């Protein structure tokens, strides 16, 4: 039976953003490149582009020989693990693509293998070429028969390296090495095009980078790497994880930061939300309901000091790459204090606003119990209950936060983002990350200007880190 190697990659410049894929079919026995395919996809995510690259590569292999065995090699941990059946496919956009890939060949003819990005440069280059072509308003087309150049380079490289006959890895490596010498360096910087396992989600969950586009790793170990800058690219991040796992130590660049809070190797950089509650307002020490349906108080003098101290602490850690804030004044003021330190802009996101407490706005808990005892008891007993006067239930807040979370994961995949928001939204982020019931909201204490962090990984799981320590902010 003939054996093919399919190497595939995909990327998005924005995630979602302008996207493309590249795939190559290699003769496993000789290392000869048989087919190259690439396509500009328009606006898509990293994961969609990676899956589209897989499907295209498998179809190209089937056209050559539908009876062949196929070894798929990709640097996307997400795609490899999902197609191998070890990870569940949760995202609705991924399910039909995975099903399409599974139908190309009988499952018994296909195996999947994860490889480091450095070993997937051929497909990576094709994906970049496709995206570059799309940027010019063109469709990708092979130049000067790249497959034939591969074949000539392989033949010119001489005898097979030592190893068993048909050693696919050795043959493919020889062909790629010879090809690199024949063509010279790629015109596209080696920044990578895919996350190697994204959310992802959110959620695509990995860093993305492409030719001519700055790449950030989304360093998620906000707490464990004080003063550490963002990684320079996914290659640095992947090397850092390999060293942490005790593998490929020689690939570690000097000074590369660690990624994740004990993240599994090669999971990809998560989307990390550093959750900062705003500083105090005049209502905070009085413990009055202060939501989005009443007055919009500004920070007090204490609150402004807390915001400045939080800004100094975050600046010292050096891991924040973007700032998103609730539209309410107290959050925008707190966020601006951090933005001024970091030289970043503040993006306002309405989904991060506090709950609307209806007629309870401005009242203490005791005052609400006096005036609306039945409504308060119902509210305490059910997440579906609204505060008196048509406020917002905890269930409604949870739905809003879930939508906002998924939107932000998609927009900031692989990056570390400061979300400046309120008590109820932060507690809800935490509750959803833990899979805890709604009543858990009443069992959390959240001080003004306190910090928590949640990292969202490619497999749909989340890692929670709680600080809730404002001693350094007083």
N, C-alpha and C positions, 0 to 999 in steps of 0.2 A: 504493500500500500504506500502511495506517495504521501509525504509529510510536508505541510506548509507551516511557516511561522507567520502569524499576523501580528504586526505591531501597530497600535492605534493610539491616537491622542486627540484631544480637543481642548479648546480654550475659549474664553470670553474676555473681552477687554471692557470690563465693567461689572460683569457677573450679577445681573444680566447686562449684556451689552453686545456690541458687534462680535460675532462668534464664528468659528470655523473648525473643521476637523481635518486630520490627515491620517492616512492608513497606508501601509506597505505590506505586500505579500512576498515572503522570502522562501526560496527553496531550502528546506531544512538540511538537506544533504550537502549542498554546495555553497550555501550562503548567498546565492545569486538573487538579486531583486527581480521579481517577475512582474509586479504591477504596483503602481502608485496611484492613489486616489486622494483627492482633497476637494473640499467644497466650502464656500462661504455660506453661512446659514442665516444671516441677518441678525436680529436681536435674539439672544438665547443665553442660557446659563452654562457654566463650565460642565456640569454633569450631563446636560442634554447634548452638548457638543461631544463629550467623551463617548456617550452611548451611540451617537450618530456615527462617529468614527469607527466604533466596533462593528456596527451593522454593515457599514460600507466595506470594511476590510473582509468580513466574512463572506459577503456577497461576491466580492472580487475573487476570493479563493474558490468559491463554489463554481464560478464560471470557468475557472481553470480545470478543476477536477472535483466533481461532487462526491466522489468516493474517498477523497483524501482525508487523512487525519490532520487536525489543525491544533496548533499550540498558540494560544493568544497570549501575548505579552504586553502589558500595559502598566503605566506608573500610577494609575488611578486605583487606589486601594478599594474605594467604594465599588467601582464596577466589577473588579476582580472578585471581591468577596460576595457581592450580590449574585453575580452570574454563577459562582461556584456553589451557591445555595447556603452559604454560611451566615449571611446577613439577610434580614428581611428587606423587602422593597416597600417602603412606606409612602414615598412621594408619588402622587398621581401622575406626574409627568414622566416618571421613570418606568412605571409598570408597562405601558404599551411598548416602549423602546426595548426593554429587557425581553418582553415576550417575542418581539420581532427578531431580536438577535438569536433567541433560543430556537426559532423555527428555521433558520438558514441551513443548519446542518443537524443531523440527528445528534442528540446530546452525547452519545457514546463516542462520537468522532472529535469532540472538542474538549480541550483542557485549558485552564486559565492559570496564569502565572504573573505575580506582581514583580516588577523590576524597578530599580531606581530611575529617576528621571534622566540621569546622565546616560543611561543605556537605551533611552527611547528618543534620541535626538532626531532620528530620521523622520519619524511621524510628527514630532514636535515641529520640525522645520516646515513640513508640508502644511501643518495647521496654520503656522504663521504666514506662509506664502498665500494661503487661501484668504486669510483675514486681510493681508495687505492688498490683495487683488480686489476684495470687496470694498475696501476703503477707496480704491481708485474707480469704483463703479464697474469692475470687470469680474468675470468668472475665472477661477484658477484653471490653468492648463499646463501640462508638463512642458518644460523647456528643454529642447535638444535631447529628448528621450532619456530622461534621468535613469530609467530602468536599464537602458543599454549602457549608460556610463557605469552603472553599478556592475553590470556583467563584465565589461571590459576591465574595470579595476580589479575585480575578483580574479579574472584570468591572469592579469598582469602581476598579481601578488605572488604567484609561484605556487609551490606545492602546499598542500594542506598542512596546518600545524599539527604537532603530535597530538594524538588522542584517538579514540575509537573511530572507525569509519562512520560517516554520517553524523558526527558530532555537530549538532545544529548550532549550538552556541558558539563554538569555535569558528565554524564556517561563516556565520553571520558577522561575528566580530572582525574576522579577517577582511571580509568584503567592505564593511563600514570603514575600517582603518585605511584600506587601500583607496577607497573613494574619497576619504577626507584628504589624503595626500594628492589625489588627482585634481580635486576641485579647489583646494585651498579652504580657508575658513569661511563659514557661512556669513552671509551679509547681515543676518539678523542676530542681534545680541542674544547670548544664551540665557534668557530670562525665564523660559518655560511658558507653557500655555495652559496648564491645568493644575488642579489642586492636589491630585493624588489622593483624593478622598474628601469630598466636600459635602454641606448641609442640605452648609446648607443647606443647610441648608440650606439652606440654609442652609429650606435651608441648605445650600452648597457648602460647606464648611472649610474650604481650603483657600490658600492664597492664589491669586491668579496673576499672570504677567505675560506680556507679549512684546514683540519687537518694538523698541522705541517707547515703551510705556513703563514708567517707574513701577517697581514692584515692592510691596510691603508684605511682611510675613504675617501680620496680624498677631504679633507676639502676645500670647494669652497669659503668660505667667507674670501678670501685672504685680502680683504680691511677692513672687520669689525672685524677681530680677530687678531690684531697685537700681535705677540709673541706667538700665540697659536700653539701647535704642531698638527700633524695629529692625528685623532682619532685612538684608539687602535683596533677598530673593528666595524663592522656594527651594533652590539648591542648598542654600545655607541652612534653611530650616530642616530640610530632610537630613542633611549631614549631622545637624545637631541631635536629631532624634536617634540616628544610627549610633552615634557615639554613646548616647545615654543608654542604648540597648546593648552596648558592647560590641557593635558590629561596624565594620568599615571605618575604623578609627582614622585611617589615613585620609579619608575624604573630608574630615572636619576642618572648615576654614578657621583661622585664628580669630578668636573673639566672637564667634557666632553664639547668639543667645539661645537658651533653652526654650522649649515651646510646650505649653500646656502644664496642667497640674497633674503630673504622672500620666500624661496621655499615652495610650497605646502607640507603639512605634508605627509610623507611616499612616496614622489616622488622618493626617492633614491638619493644618492650622485651623482652629475653630473660629467661629464668630464669637467674640467675647464682649459681653456687655458689663461694664463697670457701672453699677447702679449707685448714684449719689442722691441722697435726699437733700432737698434745699435746706438752707440755713433757717434759723428761727425767724418768725414774724412776731408781732405783738400778741397774736392769738396763741402761739405755740406753748409758752409756759403756762398759760391758763387752761390748756387742754380743751380748747373749744373746737367744735366741728368746723373745718375750714376746707371746703371743697371747691368745685368749679361752678356751683350754682349761687354763690353768695358774693360777698366782697372779695376783692382781689388784692389782699394786703401785700405790701412790699416787705423786704427784709428789715428787721430791727437793727440797731447798732451791734448787738450780739450776733445776729445772723450775718451781717456783713463781715464781721471779723471771722466767723466760722467759714464763710465762703472763701476768704483770702487764705486762711490756713489750709483749707482743703486744696485750693489751687496750688499752694506751695508744695504740699505733699505729693500731689499728682505730677507736678512738674519735676520733682526730684526723681520720681520713678521713671519718667520718660517713655511710657508705653502707650499713651493715649494718642490715637490717630484721627479721631473725629469726635465732635461733640453734638449731641442731639438733646433738645430740652422741651419740656412741657411749655405750652403757650402762656401759662400764668406767670405773673410778674416775679414772684419769689424764685421760681426756677430759672427764668431768663436772667435774673440778676446773679444768681449763683453760678450759672453756666458762663456768663460773661466774665466773671472773675477768673475762672479757669482758662477761658479762651484768651484773655489778655496775657496770661502767663505763657501759654503754649503757642501763641501766634496762630490760632485756628479760628474758623468761623463757627457760629452757633446755628445749627439747623433746628427750626421749630417743628415739632411733630404733635399734632392735636391729639393723637391717640395716647399720649403720655400724660394727659391732664388727670387731675384728681377726680374721684367720684363726685357726683352731684348729691349732696345730702339734703336737698329739698328744704323743708321748713325747719330743719335742725341746724342750718347754717348759722354759725356764730354762737350756738348754745353749748353749754357743757353737757356731759353725759348725765349729770344729776338733774339739770334743768329739763332735758329731754324726757327723763323718767317721770318727772313731775307732770309735764304737760301732755305727753303722748305715751303713757305706759304700755298700752296694748300694742301700739305700732312698734315700740321698741322691743318688746318681748318677741313679737313675730319676726322682726328683723334679725334678732340674735339667734333665732331658731331655724331660719331658712335663708339660703343664699339667693332665693328668688324674690324675697320680700324687699319692697322699696321703702325708703324713709318717707315719713309723712310729707304729703304735698307733691308726690310724684318725682322723688329723687331717683337715683340710679342704684339698682340692686347689685350685690356682689357678683351675681352670675352675669349681669350685663357688662360689668367691668371686666370680668374674666374673658368674655368673648371679644371685647374691644382690645384688651392687651394681647390676646393670642394672635389676632389679626396684625396688630402693630409689631409684635415680636417677629412673625414670619416675614413681614415686609422689610424690617430692618436687617434680619439675617440675610435675606436675599441682596439687600443693598450694600451690606458691609461684610460679606463673606470673607473669612480669614483675617479680619481686622479687629482691633481693640477699640471699642467705642464707648465714650462716656455718655450715659443716659442720666440727665438731671431731671428728677421727677418727684413723686410724692409717696406718702406712706402706703396708700392702698395699691397703686400700681406696682411698687417695689415688692410688697408682700405677695402680690399676685404673680409676678415673675417668679418669685421663689417657690410659691405653692405649685405652680404649673411645672417648674423644673423638677420638683420632688415627686410630682404625682400625688400630692397630699389633698385631702378633702377640704371643702370651703371653710369648715369650722376652724381649720388650722390658722386662719387669718387672725383669730382672736387670741392666739397663743404666741404671737410674735411681737417683740418689742423693737422699735426702730427709732433711734434717736435722730435729732436734727443733724444734718451734715454727716451722717454716717455712710459708710461705704460697704457694699456687697458686690459680688461678681458672679456671673453665670457664663460658662463657656458652652457653646452648642457645637457638637461634633457631627461628622459626616454620617454616622450611623443613626442619628436621631436622638442620641442620648445627650444629657446635659451634666456639667460638673459645677457644683455650687460651692462658693467660698464666702463665708460670712465674716465680716469684721465687726461692724456695729460698735466701733470704739471711737468715741469722739474726744478722748482725753488729750490727744495731740492738737485738737482744734479749739481748745478753751484758752 
